[in-house]
Amino acid sequence: MPKARKIDYIINLAGVIVLFFLLMFIFDTELLGRVRSYIQGIVIIAMISIVMVCSLNLITGFMGEFSLGHAGFMSIGAYSSAVVTMALENAGIILPDLLLFLIAIVIGGIITALMGVLVGIPALRLRGDYLAIVTIAFAEIIRVAFTNFQITGGGKTLSGIPKLSDYHYVYVITAISVCVMYMYVRSRFGRCVRAIREDYIAASASGINVTYYKVMTFTVSAFFAGVSGAMYAHYITSLIPTKFSFNYSAEFLTMVILGGTGSLTGSVVGAAVLSALPEALRSFQAYRMLIYSVVLVLVMIFKPSGLFGSYEFSLPGVLRTLTGRKKGGAKDE
C-alpha cells in the first residue's frame, strides 16, 4: 500500500475517533439538558440507517441491480437476534451487556447472510425489473411468515427484547461496518462487481464468474442488513412485522438515491439527513411530508446523480482542497 494512502487512512481513522469523543462529550454530560435522550435517539436511529443504506448501496450502486425488499433482510436480523437474546435471558444465563450485544449482532448478521445466499442464488439470475419484483416478493413472504410464527409473536408485538444498543456500541459497529464495506468495494471483488455493473456481457466474456460475484455481494449486503436489524431490535425493544413493509424498503432506497448510488459517503449523508429531517420538521406536522417530498424532488431535478454521485468524501481530500494541493482521481478521495 502506498505511504500516502496509509496516511489518508490514519487521518480518516483519527476523524472517526474525534467524532466518537465529541458524541461522548455531548451525550455523557448535561450539555443538552432534558432533550439529551431525544437527540441521542435520533442519532442512534441515524447510525442504524447508515449501516442499512450502505448495505443496500452495495446492490443498487455498486452491483447495479434494483432491490426493493431490503427491509425483509433487516427484519430477519432483528427477529433472529431478538429471539436468541430473549432465550438466553429466559434461560437465566447472565451475560454482560456488551457480550450479549455482540452475540445479537453476530447471530443477526450470519442468519441473514445465509438467507441472502438462499435468495441470491436463484434470484440473481434475473435482472432489472424482474429482480426487483422477486425482492419485493421475498420481503412480503418474510413479513407474512413472521406474522404467523409463534416464536416471533404470531402477528402481535414481540416485546421484552433487552435494550442493548447503547450509542457507544452502535457507533463502533457502524464505523466498522462502513469500513468493511468500503474495503470490499475497493478490493478485487468490488472491482469485479463494478465491471459486471458496467457491462454484464463483457465481464462474463473476460472470465469473471458473474453469478459468483453477484451472490457474494448480495450476501455481504444481507449480512450488514442483518446487523442493522439486530441493532434496531435491541434499541426499540419491541418488533412488529408490519414495520418491515415495502414502504420501509422504499425509504432506504430513497436515502441511497439522495446520497448518490455508488458512493458510501453519500449513503452515510443521505441516511443521516433523511433520518433527522422528519424529526426536525415535526413542529410542521401538517406539512412535514410535503416538505420532505419537495426536498427529494428538488434533488432529483437539480442533482439526479444524488448529492455525492459516485464521489467518496474523505478528510484528507478536504485538507488537500483547502491547501490547494490536488490528487488525481476525485472518486478515490
C-alpha positions in Angstrom: 0.0 0.0 0.0 1.4 3.5 -0.9 2.6 5.6 2.0 0.2 8.4 1.0 -2.8 6.1 1.2 -1.7 4.9 4.6 -1.6 8.5 5.8 -5.1 9.1 4.4 -6.5 6.1 6.3 -4.8 7.3 9.5 -6.3 10.8 9.2 -9.8 9.3 8.5 -9.4 7.0 11.5 -8.5 10.0 13.6 -11.6 11.8 12.4 -13.8 8.9 13.4 -12.2 8.7 16.8 -12.6 12.5 17.3 -16.3 12.3 16.3 -16.8 9.5 18.9 -15.4 11.5 21.7 -17.4 14.5 20.6 -20.6 12.4 20.9 -19.5 11.3 24.3 -19.0 14.9 25.3 -22.4 15.8 24.1 -24.4 12.8 25.5 -22.5 12.0 28.6 -22.8 15.5 30.0 -25.7 17.7 30.8 -24.9 19.9 27.7 -28.3 19.2 26.1 -30.3 19.1 29.2 -33.7 17.4 29.0 -33.6 16.9 25.3 -30.5 14.7 25.6 -32.3 11.4 25.3 -34.4 12.6 22.4 -31.4 13.8 20.4 -29.5 10.6 21.3 -32.3 8.5 20.0 -32.3 10.3 16.6 -28.5 9.8 16.4 -28.8 6.1 17.1 -31.6 5.6 14.5 -29.5 7.6 12.0 -26.5 5.3 12.6 -28.6 2.2 12.3 -30.0 3.6 9.0 -26.4 4.3 7.8 -25.5 0.6 8.0 -28.7 -0.4 6.3 -28.4 2.2 3.5 -24.7 1.4 2.8 -25.6 -2.3 2.6 -28.3 -1.5 0.1 -25.9 0.6 -1.9 -23.7 -2.4 -2.4 -26.5 -3.9 -4.5 -28.0 -0.8 -6.1 -25.0 1.4 -6.6 -22.0 -0.9 -7.0 -23.7 -4.0 -8.4 -26.2 -2.1 -10.5 -29.2 -4.1 -9.6 -32.5 -2.9 -8.2 -33.7 -4.3 -4.8 -37.0 -3.3 -3.2 -37.1 -5.8 -0.4 -34.1 -4.9 1.8 -36.4 -4.4 4.8 -37.0 -8.1 4.7 -33.3 -8.8 5.4 -33.4 -6.2 8.2 -36.4 -8.0 9.8 -34.6 -11.4 9.7 -31.6 -9.9 11.6 -34.0 -8.1 14.0 -36.1 -11.1 14.9 -33.4 -13.7 14.9 -31.2 -11.7 17.2 -34.1 -10.8 19.5 -35.2 -14.4 19.8 -31.7 -15.6 20.7 -31.1 -12.8 23.3 -34.5 -13.3 24.9 -34.0 -17.1 25.0 -30.7 -16.5 26.8 -32.3 -14.2 29.4 -35.3 -16.6 29.9 -32.8 -19.4 30.5 -31.3 -17.5 33.3 -27.9 -17.1 31.5 -26.5 -13.8 32.8 -24.1 -12.2 30.3 -22.5 -8.7 30.2 -24.4 -6.3 28.0 -21.5 -5.9 25.6 -21.1 -9.7 25.1 -24.9 -10.1 24.7 -24.9 -7.2 22.2 -22.1 -8.8 20.2 -23.9 -12.2 20.2 -27.0 -10.4 18.8 -25.0 -8.7 16.1 -23.3 -11.9 15.0 -26.4 -14.0 15.1 -28.5 -11.4 13.2 -25.7 -11.0 10.6 -25.0 -14.6 10.0 -28.6 -15.8 9.7 -29.4 -13.0 7.4 -26.4 -13.8 5.2 -27.5 -17.4 4.9 -30.9 -16.2 3.8 -29.1 -13.9 1.3 -27.3 -16.9 -0.2 -30.6 -18.9 -0.5 -32.4 -16.0 -2.1 -29.5 -14.7 -4.2 -28.6 -17.9 -6.0 -31.9 -18.2 -7.9 -32.9 -14.5 -7.8 -29.7 -13.0 -9.2 -30.0 -14.9 -12.4 -32.7 -12.3 -13.1 -32.0 -8.7 -13.8 -33.7 -5.3 -13.8 -37.5 -5.2 -13.0 -37.7 -9.0 -12.6 -35.1 -8.9 -9.8 -37.0 -6.0 -8.1 -40.2 -8.0 -8.2 -38.5 -11.0 -6.7 -37.0 -9.0 -3.8 -40.4 -7.4 -3.1 -42.0 -10.9 -3.0 -39.3 -12.2 -0.7 -39.8 -9.3 1.8 -43.6 -9.9 1.8 -43.1 -13.7 2.3 -40.8 -12.9 5.3 -43.3 -10.4 6.7 -46.2 -12.9 6.5 -44.1 -15.7 8.0 -43.2 -13.6 11.0 -46.8 -12.7 11.3 -47.7 -16.3 11.7 -44.8 -17.8 13.6 -45.5 -18.1 17.3 -41.8 -17.6 18.2 -41.9 -14.2 16.6 -45.1 -13.1 18.4 -47.7 -14.5 16.0 -48.6 -11.2 14.4 -48.5 -9.4 17.8 -45.8 -7.1 19.1 -42.7 -9.1 20.2 -41.8 -7.2 23.3 -39.3 -7.7 26.2 -36.2 -7.5 24.0 -33.3 -6.4 26.1 -32.2 -2.8 25.4 -28.5 -3.3 24.4 -28.0 -0.7 21.6 -26.2 1.9 23.6 -24.9 4.7 21.3 -21.3 3.8 22.2 -21.8 0.3 20.8 -23.8 1.4 17.9 -21.2 4.0 16.8 -18.4 1.4 16.9 -20.4 -1.2 14.9 -21.5 1.5 12.4 -17.9 2.6 11.9 -16.6 -0.9 11.5 -19.4 -1.9 9.1 -18.9 1.1 6.8 -15.1 0.5 6.9 -15.6 -3.2 5.9 -18.0 -2.3 3.1 -15.6 0.4 1.8 -12.7 -2.2 1.8 -14.9 -4.6 0.0 -15.8 -2.3 -2.9 -12.1 -1.2 -3.1 -10.9 -4.8 -3.3 -10.6 -7.0 -6.4 -14.1 -8.4 -5.5 -15.5 -4.9 -5.7 -13.7 -4.2 -8.9 -15.2 -7.3 -10.5 -18.7 -6.3 -9.3 -18.3 -2.8 -10.8 -17.1 -4.4 -14.0 -20.3 -6.5 -14.1 -22.3 -3.4 -13.5 -20.7 -1.5 -16.4 -21.0 -4.3 -18.9 -22.5 -7.7 -17.9 -21.6 -9.4 -21.2 -18.1 -8.1 -21.4 -17.3 -9.0 -17.8 -18.6 -12.6 -18.4 -16.5 -12.8 -21.6 -13.4 -11.7 -19.7 -13.6 -14.7 -17.4 -15.4 -13.1 -14.4 -17.8 -15.6 -12.8 -20.8 -13.2 -12.8 -23.1 -15.3 -10.7 -20.5 -15.9 -8.0 -19.6 -12.3 -7.5 -23.2 -11.1 -7.6 -24.3 -13.7 -5.0 -21.2 -12.8 -2.9 -22.1 -9.1 -2.9 -25.8 -9.9 -2.2 -24.7 -12.0 0.8 -22.4 -9.3 2.1 -25.2 -6.8 1.7 -27.7 -9.1 3.5 -25.2 -9.6 6.4 -24.9 -5.9 7.1 -28.7 -5.5 6.8 -29.0 -8.2 9.4 -26.5 -6.3 11.6 -28.6 -3.2 11.2 -31.7 -5.1 12.1 -30.1 -6.5 15.3 -29.1 -3.1 16.5 -32.6 -1.8 15.7 -34.3 -4.6 17.6 -32.2 -4.0 20.7 -32.8 -0.3 20.7 -36.6 -0.3 20.0 -37.0 -3.4 22.3 -40.2 -4.4 20.5 -40.9 -5.6 17.0 -44.0 -5.9 14.8 -43.9 -7.4 11.3 -45.9 -4.6 9.6 -42.9 -2.2 10.3 -40.8 -4.0 7.7 -43.1 -3.4 4.8 -42.5 -2.3 1.2 -42.7 1.4 2.3 -39.8 0.8 4.7 -37.6 -0.7 1.9 -38.6 2.3 -0.3 -37.4 4.7 2.5 -33.9 3.1 2.4 -33.8 3.2 -1.4 -34.7 6.9 -1.2 -31.7 7.5 1.1 -29.4 5.7 -1.3 -30.7 7.8 -4.3 -30.4 11.0 -2.3 -26.9 10.4 -1.2 -25.7 9.0 -4.6 -25.6 5.5 -5.9 -22.1 4.2 -5.9 -21.0 6.4 -3.0 -20.8 5.0 0.5 -20.2 8.6 1.7 -23.4 9.6 0.0 -25.2 6.8 1.8 -23.9 8.0 5.1 -25.0 11.6 4.5 -28.3 10.5 2.9 -29.2 8.2 5.8 -28.3 10.9 8.4 -30.2 13.7 6.7 -33.4 11.7 6.0 -33.4 10.1 9.4 -33.2 13.5 11.1 -35.3 15.6 8.7 -38.7 14.2 9.7 -37.9 15.0 13.4 -36.6 18.4 12.5 -40.0 19.1 10.7 -42.1 17.7 13.5 -43.3 21.1 14.5 -44.7 21.5 11.0 -46.7 18.3 11.4 -49.3 19.2 8.7 -46.7 20.0 6.1 -43.9 17.6 7.2 -44.3 15.0 4.4 -44.9 17.7 1.8 -41.6 19.4 2.7 -39.9 16.0 2.7 -41.2 15.2 -0.7 -40.3 18.6 -2.2 -36.7 18.2 -1.0 -36.4 14.9 -2.7 -38.0 16.2 -5.9 -35.6 19.2 -6.0 -32.6 16.9 -5.5 -33.8 14.6 -8.4 -34.3 17.6 -10.7 -31.1 19.5 -10.0 -28.8 16.7 -8.9 -30.2 13.4 -10.3 -27.0 11.5 -9.5 -27.5 12.3 -5.8 -25.7 14.7 -3.5 -22.4 12.9 -4.0 -22.8 11.0 -7.2 -20.1 8.4 -7.1 -17.7 10.6 -5.2 -16.2 9.5 -1.9 -15.7 12.2 0.7 -12.6 12.0 3.0 -10.9 14.3 5.4 -7.5 14.2 3.5 -9.4 15.2 0.4 -10.9 18.2 2.1 -7.5 19.1 3.6 -5.9 18.9 0.1 -8.6 21.1 -1.3 -8.2 23.7 1.4 -4.5 23.8 1.0 -4.7 23.9 -2.8 -3.0 20.6 -3.3 -4.5 18.1 -5.8 -4.6 14.4 -6.0 -5.6 12.6 -9.1 -9.0 10.8 -9.2 -11.7 12.7 -7.3 -13.7 9.5 -7.0 -10.9 7.9 -4.9 -10.8 10.7 -2.3 
